[in-house]
Amino acid sequence: MGRRRLPRARSAHYITPEGIQRLRAELEHLWRVERPRVTQAVADAAALGDRSENAEYIYGKKRLREIDRRVHYLQKRLADLQVVDRAPDDPRRVFFGAWVRLEDETGQSSEYRIVGPDETDPQCGHISVDSPLARALLKKTVDDEISVPLPNGRSTTYIVAAVQYRPFAP
């Protein structure tokens, strides 16, 4: 087996205004708060002497590399992202940024928001535009039926109950 990695799947370059704010805040925090704090801790650990057996120094350097890697990734990713900050021309159809209410075969409803891959959060119902469910939903309208393949090879069916471009009222 070679050391060559498979290329990453291309992810969408879209993001919501809330998502870009969150990524910018993370970058700012890492660069202005976290990195200086870890750098100071590494400098203090290095001043203690022997670095080869100094766990604080070794783990501090490791954490510094992780921070630098994330900062580099965020800087590159933020430059590539396109903010989608307006509703589409046809707000009855499902597009990026839409909140969608679905009903499954048993009548149980669930709500999702279609967002960019950098802001997916299953706890909040935010799904990536690249996910199978979101791909099946794109351009659908209320009362359309969609079929989504499951990992076990079967599929499940949903009916689009509602589409809007602001959060559903609780």
C-alpha positions in Angstrom: 0.0 0.0 0.0 1.4 3.3 -1.0 1.6 6.5 0.9 -0.4 8.4 -1.7 -3.8 9.6 -0.4 -7.0 9.7 -2.4 -8.1 13.1 -3.4 -10.7 14.7 -1.2 -14.2 15.0 -2.5 -14.9 18.5 -3.7 -17.1 20.3 -1.3 -19.4 23.2 -2.0 -18.0 26.7 -1.7 -21.2 28.2 -0.3 -21.7 29.4 3.2 -24.4 31.3 5.1 -23.7 34.7 6.7 -23.9 33.1 10.2 -21.4 30.4 9.1 -18.8 32.8 7.8 -19.0 34.8 11.0 -18.4 31.7 13.0 -15.4 30.7 11.0 -13.9 34.2 11.1 -14.5 34.3 14.9 -12.7 30.9 15.2 -9.7 32.2 13.2 -9.6 35.4 15.2 -9.7 33.4 18.5 -7.0 31.0 17.4 -4.7 33.7 16.1 -5.1 36.4 18.8 -5.8 34.3 21.9 -5.0 30.6 21.7 -1.7 30.8 19.7 -0.1 33.5 21.9 -1.1 31.6 25.1 0.4 28.3 23.8 3.5 30.1 22.5 4.1 31.6 25.9 3.6 28.2 27.6 6.1 26.6 25.2 8.6 29.4 25.9 8.2 28.9 29.6 8.6 25.1 29.3 11.7 25.6 27.1 13.3 27.8 29.8 13.2 24.9 32.2 16.0 23.2 30.5 16.1 19.7 29.0 13.5 19.7 26.2 13.8 16.0 25.3 12.0 14.8 28.4 9.9 17.9 29.0 6.3 16.9 28.4 4.9 20.4 28.6 7.3 21.5 25.9 6.6 18.5 23.6 2.8 18.7 23.9 2.9 22.5 23.7 4.8 22.3 20.4 2.3 19.6 19.2 -0.7 21.9 20.1 1.0 24.8 18.3 1.3 22.7 15.1 -2.4 21.9 15.4 -3.3 25.5 15.8 -1.1 26.6 12.9 -2.6 23.8 10.7 -6.2 25.0 11.5 -5.3 28.7 11.0 -3.8 27.8 7.6 -6.9 25.8 6.6 -9.3 28.6 7.7 -7.3 31.2 5.9 -7.4 29.2 2.6 -11.0 28.1 3.1 -12.3 31.6 3.9 -10.7 32.9 0.7 -12.6 30.3 -1.4 -16.1 30.7 0.2 -19.0 32.5 -1.3 -21.6 33.9 1.1 -25.2 33.3 0.1 -27.1 36.0 1.8 -30.3 36.3 -0.1 -33.3 34.1 -0.8 -33.6 32.6 -4.3 -36.0 34.0 -6.9 -38.4 31.2 -6.3 -38.8 30.9 -2.5 -41.2 27.9 -2.9 -38.3 25.7 -4.0 -35.6 24.2 -1.9 -32.2 25.8 -2.4 -29.1 26.5 -0.3 -30.0 28.1 3.0 -33.6 26.8 3.1 -35.3 25.4 6.2 -37.2 22.3 5.2 -39.8 20.4 7.1 -40.1 16.7 6.1 -42.6 14.0 6.9 -41.5 10.3 6.7 -43.7 7.3 5.9 -44.9 7.1 9.5 -46.0 10.7 9.6 -43.2 11.8 11.9 -41.8 15.3 10.9 -38.3 16.6 11.1 -36.7 19.9 10.2 -33.4 20.6 8.4 -31.5 23.6 7.1 -29.3 23.2 4.0 -26.0 24.8 4.7 -22.4 24.5 3.5 -20.1 21.7 4.6 -18.2 23.9 7.0 -21.3 24.6 9.1 -23.0 21.2 9.3 -24.4 20.4 12.8 -26.7 17.4 13.1 -27.7 18.6 16.6 -29.2 21.8 15.1 -30.6 20.1 12.0 -28.0 21.7 9.7 -27.1 19.4 6.9 -24.5 19.8 4.2 -25.6 20.7 0.7 -23.4 17.8 -0.4 -25.3 15.2 1.7 -27.6 12.7 0.0 -30.6 14.1 1.7 -29.9 17.7 0.7 -29.1 16.6 -2.9 -32.4 14.8 -3.1 -34.2 18.0 -1.7 -32.7 20.5 -4.1 -35.3 22.2 -6.4 -38.2 20.4 -4.7 -41.4 22.1 -3.6 -44.0 21.4 -1.0 -45.8 18.1 -1.4 -43.0 16.6 -3.5 -41.9 13.1 -2.6 -38.2 12.2 -2.3 -36.4 9.0 -1.9 -33.0 9.0 0.0 -30.6 6.1 -0.1 -29.5 4.8 3.3 -26.1 3.4 4.2 -27.5 -0.2 4.5 -28.5 -0.1 0.8 -32.2 0.5 1.3 -33.9 3.9 0.9 -36.4 5.9 2.8 -39.1 8.2 1.5 -40.0 11.7 2.7 -42.6 14.3 1.7 -41.7 17.9 1.7 -44.1 19.5 4.1 -42.8 23.1 4.2 -40.0 25.2 2.7 -39.0 28.7 4.0 -35.9 30.9 4.2 -36.2 31.8 7.8 -36.3 29.5 10.9 -39.5 27.7 11.6 -41.5 29.1 14.6 -41.2 26.7 17.6 
